[in-house]
Every structure is written in structure tokens, then in C-alpha cells.
């Protein structure tokens, strides 16, 4: 089975995310040093986030997003899994649990 990740590859996604974070930082007139200190990452790590470096730990990216108030949006990226019932599942016999031993 072949799995297709996305037409929009991870490099492009990280680059776009970094560009948007940079634009948001500049819009609010914050320095990279300030953002790095608030996100508790080094300045080089924060620069990597803005440059779209995919090797940065996800928790560091999440902290940077959280500073701008995007933590909730981050959690909403992946929709909740829906339970898919099939006819065979509905018609399957109910599983019985073992009874307890009598003393």
C-alpha cells in the first residue's frame, strides 16, 4: 500500500510556517532574541524555525506558536478520528467476559 503524505511537502510546509511566524513577529515588532527567550529556545534554534528547518524539535515550534496564541489552532490541525462502523461489525456476536471463579 502506497501512502501519500501530501502534495504540499513537509519542506514547503515548514518554510511557509516559518515565513508566517517571522511576519507575525515583525508585525508585533519583536526581536528574534526576545522570541527565543520567551519560547525558551536558543536564538539559532529560533532562526531555524523561521527559516523552515525541519530538523527543529516539534516542541520548540509549538512553543513559538503558543507565544502568538496559536496553541489551540495547533491542536485542531488533525481532526478527531471518526468511528466507522461496518455491517459485519454490527452483526458480529457480542463478546462475553469470563465469569469469576466461585470460591
Helices and strands as residue ranges (DSSP letters): H 10-27, H 32-39, H 43-51, H 58-67, H 71-75, H 87-91
